[in-house]
Amino acid sequence: MAYLFVAAESADAAGTLTRIGCVGPFGLARSDQADESEVLFLVVDGPTDDEVYRFAAAPTFQIEFQVTDQPQVLAAGDQRLRLQQVAQPSIYSSPSVILFVADADDPAPDIVYALDVSRTVVGDALGEYRPVDDGEAPDQAMATAAEQVGLNADLTIAGRDYVLVDIYTPIGTTRNGFMTLFGPSTGSPEVVFGRDLRETGLFVFGAEPADPIP
């Protein structure tokens, strides 16, 4: 089972908690208000234990087909996602934000993905950026959303301007636990991005049929 952080809340609102294990410095607990297959809590042992952290179960994708350690097809329920591309890290990446492009040698990529790794090594949010004409401002709603997840609303790479057009956040994992999957927060995703710390690239899976990558 994979669980994603939902919110911090008061211990009273979480119901009666029963400790079932530990995760690093945190206690792991279930509540009498929900089944542990749906909700778990992390608690801090000690005098400041009036706040707990709610985690909700997330979907997991089964790897149906894999070649040379690279998953080719993921499946969850009736949905199947095929590997479309493995984006490579750009030389313009920073310690807190990794930029991914289709071709690391391309000085002017058409799409740039920015993964914020300032708080966790896997990443908390992934932004998709597209090139714009000089002086074109980012969409205000997208700029507000970017600020909330710690991404820039625009980028300038080698003199070319880009603006943020979409944001993806963790939606689940593969069942082997190695790959964290990023997608839209609502609806059935047409595109899912995979981040595996054992690999340098960013895996791009699409719902539409595609020829397998060699």
N, C-alpha and C positions, 0 to 999 in steps of 0.2 A: 504494500500500500504506500502511496505517496500522499503527503499532506502539505498544504500551502498555508502560509500565515494569512490570517484574516484580520485580526485586530487585537489590541490590548484592551482588557476590560477588568472590572472589579471582580474580586474573588467571590463576592456575594452573588453577583449576576450569573456566575458560571455554574451555580448549584453546588451540590455536595461532591467534592473531588476525592477520588481514590487513587493514590500513587501506585503506578504499575511498573516504574523503571526510572531510568535517568538518561539524559542526553547532555553530555558534557557537564557543565555546572548547573544545569536545570533538572528539576524533577519532572517526570512525565506522568500525566494523570488523565483519568477518564472521569466523565461527569454522569450523574444520575439523570441528567436532562437529555442526553443523546447517546446513541450507540457509539462505541469506540471505533467502529468501522467508518463512521461519518465525521466525528469530531474528537480531537485530543487537545490537551492543554499542556503548556510548559509553565512551570511555577519556579519561583526563586525561593530557595530555602533561606530562612533567617528572619530578622525582625521586620524587613520591608516586604512582606508577603501578601499585601492587600491587592496586588495587581497580578493578573495571569494573562497568558498569551494563547489565544484561540487559533487552532489550525484545523482546516477542513480538508476532507479527503479530496484528492485530485484524480482525474482520469489517468490511467497508465496505458501505454501503447505497446503492443506486442510486436517484436521484430519478426517479420515473416520471411525476409530474405536478406542475406548478408554476404558480401564479397570482400575479402581481404580486410576484415574487421570494420568495414564501413557498412552500416545498415542501408539497404536499398529500398525496402518497403516496410512501412509501419501500419498497424491496423488497430482500431479501437471500435468495437461494435461493428456496424456496417460500413464504416469509413476506412478507406485505404489511402495512404499517402506515399507517393514514390519520390525517391531522391532525385531532385532536379539539378542540384549544383552544390559544390563545396566551395564557399567563398573563402578567400585567403586573407590573412592579416595584412594591413597596409603599413608601410613604413611611417605613416603619419600618426600612428597610434600613440597613446600616452599610457602611463602607468595606471590611470583611473578609467580610461575609455579606450577600448580596442575597436579600431575601425576595420571592417571587412569589405573586400571588393572581389569582383569576379576574377580579375587578373591583377596581381600585385605589381606587374610591370606597366600597366596602363596608367599614364599620367592624368587622364581625364575620364574616370569611370562614370557610367550612366546611373549607377545606383551605389550608394554607400550605406552600409549598416554600422551603427555605432552601439556597442555593448558597454553599459556602465558596470564596471567591476570595482567601484570605489568602496563598496560595503561588503560584498561577497565575491569570492573568486569565480563563482559560476556566472554571476551577473543578476541584476535586479530588473533591468528594463533594456529593451532593444529598440533602437530607432531606425527608421528607413528614411533616407535622404535622397532627394532628386535635384538635379541642377536647375538653376533659374537664371533669368536675365539679370544684368547688373542692377542693383538697387531694389529688386523685388523683395518685399517684406514677407515674413512668414505669416501664415494664417493665425489670427489672434487666439482662436480656440485651441489650435494645436500648440501654440506657444505657451498657453496656460497649462495644458496637459503636460508639456515637456518639463515645465518648472516643478510640477508635482512629483515627477519620477526622477528628477536629477539629470535630465538630458538638455542639450542646447537646442534651441529652436532653429538655428542655422549653423552652417559650417563654411569655412573657406579653406580649400585644399589646393595648393599649387596655383593660387590666383583664381580658382573657379569657385563660384558661390553655389551652395546647396541649402535647401530648406527641408525641414522635417515634414514628412507626409503621412507617416503612420507610426504607431507605437505598439510594441508587443511585450507582454509580460509572461512570467512562467505560468503554464496551464497544466503541467503534469510532467511525467517522466516515462522513459521506457521501463519495462518490467524488470530488466536487469539492473536498473538503478544508475547506470553510468551516464545516461544522457538526460539533461534537463531540456524540456520543450517549451518554446515561447510561441504565443499566438495571441489573437484578439481576445478580449475579456468576455465577449458575448458571442453567441451563435456558433455554428459549426465551422471550424477554420478551413479556409481554402488553401492557406499557406501556413506551414509550421516550421520553425527554426529549431535546430538541435545544437546544443552546446555540450560537448564531451571534453572534460578536462584532460583526457588522455590524448586528445587530438588538437592540432593548432587551428584547424579550419572551422567554419560555421556551416552546418548542414542545412540546406534549404529543401524542404519537402513540399510537393504540390499535390493537390487532389486530382488534377487532370492527368491522364495517362502520359507517360513519357518514356523514351528509350532509356534503359538502364545505363548508368555511367560505368565505363570500363573500370 
